[in-house]
């Protein structure tokens, strides 16, 4: 069977094979056979809600006229189109975000039609001939990414139909495996793009949600508050046990001066692991994902700048008011006073008023003003800006 009839027969058999499931992905191709092309459009158009087809050309600055006409024909028939691209973070496939308008976002939303896709893409900035697509929170389903059902297709439609009838999937994600270029590194090992699209779709169908940055910052703050209490109690016990003896006993002095920094790192590491496990359990039970990187980053920044790797005695706060004053207000006031004093000394030096012999010169006053301003910006201004933008739903 050759030419037009062969192409039409193959696609007709494929459509019948997939009749009990929804399909996402790989049938959005340019079909060279005129009969098969017309049959695909009419078959998809008979029940357009079942089909979401990959349209990579939508994100290109200029696509071929043939593919433009093909997409327009599909849109007229009511068939939805999605973008097959996958975002990456440092070379790894993102487990938390997908591009807006991706196949996994379009598939479960019957209202995401071609008109809505066009509105989405209009006005987006372009870089190197391709749209810069915004990301949306869409956590992957880890079990599907790790060991989802993958059926390699080698042309036997009868066997494929038998397997699909046995599995009875809600969705069938079709994609190609063209070699190493189609593989993405992921936390569960190398995966083909079609597998990650299926995992993203499964996450959406299950209602997985990624906690907004404001919630992640709140959780990180609560974690640091708990760790501050734990470290304060632990240090008080170590101090009570070792301090009376460390002046006369070198072994006790070694434990007091060298054991505490190691114990602090171990305690913080154990706290991060416990919080990550609790977040993972919450995700498995409720589908709500509180990402742990923000918490871990906040903890280690605190170890570096506040707890100073255990080389400084941790502050113990008896009340919430004292904690607020000592941790937040006092550093802000100290930086602000230092900036005012340095600015006064700088103006005095520039005006020729030498003042007392111990007064710093212009260069030293300028350095202090810049350093105090940097301290105020990094330790107070930037964190407050991040929290404000997160509460407005527009994180950095």
N, C-alpha and C positions, 0 to 999 in steps of 0.2 A: 504494500500500500504506500503510495508515494505522494509527494507534493502536498496540496491543500488538505486532502482527506486524511493523510497520516497525522498532520498537526492537529486537526480538529478532533480526530478519534482519541489522540493521547490526552488532550485537555478535557474532553468529555468524560473519559474514564477517570481522570484525576478529580474532576468535580464530583462525580458520583462517589468516589472513594471517600471524600471529605464531607459528605453530605450531613453527617451527624455532629460535626464540630464547627467551631469558628476557625477562621484562618487568618494569620497575620504574617506579612512579610513577602516571601520571595516570588510571588507570581507577577509582580509589577515589572515586566520585561517588555522589550520591543519584540513582538512576535512577527517573524518575517512572513509566515504563511497567512495570507489574507483570510482564509476560512477560519483558521484557529483564532486570529485576532478578533474577528467579528463574534465568534462563538464565546470567547472569553468575556467580552463586554456584555453580551446579552445574558450570559449565565450569571455573572456577577451582579448585573442590574436586576435580575429576578428577585434577589434577596440581598440588597446591598449592605444591610446591617451585619451580615456574617463576614464581610471581607474588609481587611485593612491592608493596603498594599504599600510596599516600600517605594518611596519616591526620592532618591538621593538628589536628583536634579533640582528639587525645590529650593535647596540652600545655595545653589550656584548663582553667581552674578549673571551668567548667560548660559542657557541650556540650548540643546539642539532643537530645531523646529519640529522634527519628527516626534521627539519625546514630549514636547509641549503639547502637540496635538493629541497624543496618546493619553496624557494626563487629563486634558480637557474633556476627552470622550468619557473617561472614567468618572470624572466629577459630574458631568451631565447625567450619567446613569445613577448618581447618588452614592457612589463608592467612595469611601474615605481613604485618605493618603496620610502616611506618617513618615518621619525621617528615621533612617536606619543607623544614624551615628550614635556612638557611645563615648561619653566623656571619660577622661583619664586623669589621675592624680599622680604625678611623679612617675609616670610610666605604667601605673597600675590602673586597671578598670575601676572606676568609682563605684563603691558599694552603697553610697548614700544619695547620689544625685543622678538625674538623667536630663537630657536636653528637653526644653519645652517643645512640644510638637513631635516628640519621638513616638515610635510605634507603640511602646508600652503605655504612653499617656493617651494616645488617640483610641486604642483598641477598646478599653472598658467604658469609654464616654461616647454614647451614640450622637451627642450633639456636636462633637468635634468634626465638623464637615469641612469640605474644601474652602468654603467662604471664610470660616473661622481660621483656617490655616493661613489663608492669604492675608487676613487682617493681622495675624500674629507676625508674619514675616515682613510685612510692610514697615519700613522705617528702621529696621534693625541695621546696625553698623556692619560694614563689610570689610573684610581683611583678606588680601591676596585672592580676590575673586570669589570669596565664599562668605556667607553670613556668619557673624559672630553670635552664636545661639546662646540665649540665657539658660541657666540651669534651674531645675525645680527639685525639691526634695522627693526622692522616690527610692527608699531602701530596697535592696535586693532581698529576695527570699533565699536565705543561705542554703537550705536543703535542696532547692531546685538548682542553684548554682553549683552545689557540690556533687549531687548525684541525680539530677533530673533525668527523666526518660528521654533518651536520644535514640532515634531510629535512623540509621544510615540507609539512604535510598539508592538502590543500584538499578532502577528501571523496572522492577517487578511490582506492578501496581496491585496485583492480586494479593501478594504477600503483605504489602503495605496496608491494604484494606482490612485484611484479617487481623493484623496487629492493632489497628486503630479500633476495630470493633471489640477487640478483647480489652483494650485499655479504656475506651470511651472517654477521651479527654474533652474538657470544655473548650480548650483552644489548641490549635496546632500551629506552631511557629515554624515556618519554612525558611531555610537559609542555605547558603552555599558554603562549602569548605574548600577554599581554593589554595590552601597552603599556609605557610607561616605568616603571611600578611593578614590572615583572618584570625590569628590567635592573639588573645589579650592576656597579659599577666594579671592574676588576681590572687587574693588571699587564699583561695582554695586550689591554686594551680592554674596552668594555662587553660583558657576556655575560648571556644569559638564565639564570635559575636552573637550568633543565633542563640546560644545557651544563655548568654547574659541578658539578651532581650527577653527570653522566656522567664528568667529569674526576676527581672524588673516587672514584667507583667504579672507574675504570681504575687509579688509584693503588693502591687496595687489592688489586685483582686481580693487579697486578704485584709486590706485596709491598713497596711503598715504605715506608720507616720514617723517622721523625723522631728524630734523636739526642736522648736525654734531656738535661736541663739540666746534669747533672753532666759529661757528655761535652763539651757545648758550652763549659763553664767550663774544662775541662782543655785543650781545643784553644785557647781564648783565652789561657790561661796560657802554653802552649808558643809561641804566636805572639808574645806580648809578650817572652818570654825570647829568642827568635831576634832580634826587632827590637832589643832592648837590646844584644845582641852586635854586630849590624850597625851601629847608631848609634855604639856605643863605638869600633869600628874606624874608621868613617868620620870621626868627630870627631877622633880621634887623627891621622889623615892630614891633615885640614884644619889642625889646630893645628901640626903639624910643618912644614907648608908656609908658613903665614902668620905665626905668632907671632913669629919672630925679626925680622920686618921691619915689623910693624904700627905700632911706635912712631915710626918715621921716615917711613913711607910711608902717606899718608892713604887711598890706594886699597886697600892691603892691610888697613888698619884697617876700612874699610867692609866688605870681604868677610868679615873675621873676625867682625864684630859684627852684620852684617845678613844675610849670605848663609846663615849656619847655621840660623836659624829657618825661612827659606824652604825650605832643603834638607831639614830635618827633616819639615816638613809634606808635602813631595813624596815623601820616602822612605816615610813612614807610609802615605800614600795609595796608593802603588804596592804596598806590602806587603799592604794590605787587598784591593786588586784581585786580586793574585796568589793570596791565600788564598781569596777568593770563587770565582775561576776553578777552583782545585783542588777546592773543595767541590762546585762544579757538575759537574766531570768525575767525581768520585766518585759523585755522585747518578746521573748518566747510566749509569755502568758497573755500579753495584751496587744502585741504588735506595735507598741510605742517605743521608739528607739531614742534613748538619750546617749548621744555619742560620747565616748570617753576621752578622745584626744584633748578637748578643751579642759576637762578636769585634770588630766595628767599634766598638761602644759602649765596650768595655774599652780599645781602642786610643786612642780620643780622650780618654777620662778620664785615661789615662796621660799623654797629651800635655799635658793641662791641669795635672794635679797633680804628676806625677813629673818629666817632662821639661821642664815649664814653658815650652812653646812654643819651646824652644831657647835661652832666655835664661839658663839655668843650665848649667854644664858637666856633661855626663852622667857618671854613675858607671861605672867600669869594674871588673868583678869578675873576679878571677883564679881563684877557686875557687867551688864550689857553696856551701861553708860560709860564705864571706865574703858572697856574694850573699844567702843566707838571713838572715845577721845584719844586714847593712846595709839590706836592703829591708823585712824583716818585723819582726825582733826589736827593732832599735834604735828605730824610731818608736813601737812599743808601749811600750817602757821609758821613752822620753822623755815620752810622754803621761801614763803612770802616775806618774812622778816629779813632773811638773808638777801633777797633780791632788792628790797628797799634800802638796806644798809649799804650794799655794794653800789647801787645806783647813786646814793648820796656821796659816797667816797669817790666815785668816778667823776661826778660833777665837780666836787671840790678840787680834785686833782687837775681837771681840765681848766678850771678857773684860776689856777695858780695858788690856791689856798693850801699850803703844805700842811697846816694843822700840827698835830702832835707828831713827834718823831716816829712813833709806832704805827701811824696810819699807813695803810697800803697805798702803793702808787696806782696810776691809771691802769696799767696792764694787769696788775693783780686784781683790782676791783672789777675790771671787765671780765676776767676769767671767772671770778666768783659769781658775777651776775649771770653769765651764760650757763655755768654748772648748776646753779640753783634753779634757773629757768628750765633746764633740761630735766632736772629731778622732778620739778612740779609737773612738767608735761608728760613725762614717761610714766611716773608712778600715780598720777592723779588724773590729768587731763585726758590722756588717751584711753584709759579704762572707762572713764565716764562717757566719753564719746561713743565707744563701742556699745555700752549698755543703752545709751539714748537711741542710737540707730537701730539696735536690736528690738527695743520696745516699739519703735515705729515700723517694724517689719522690713527694715532695709539694712541688714547687717553689712559690715565691711567685708 
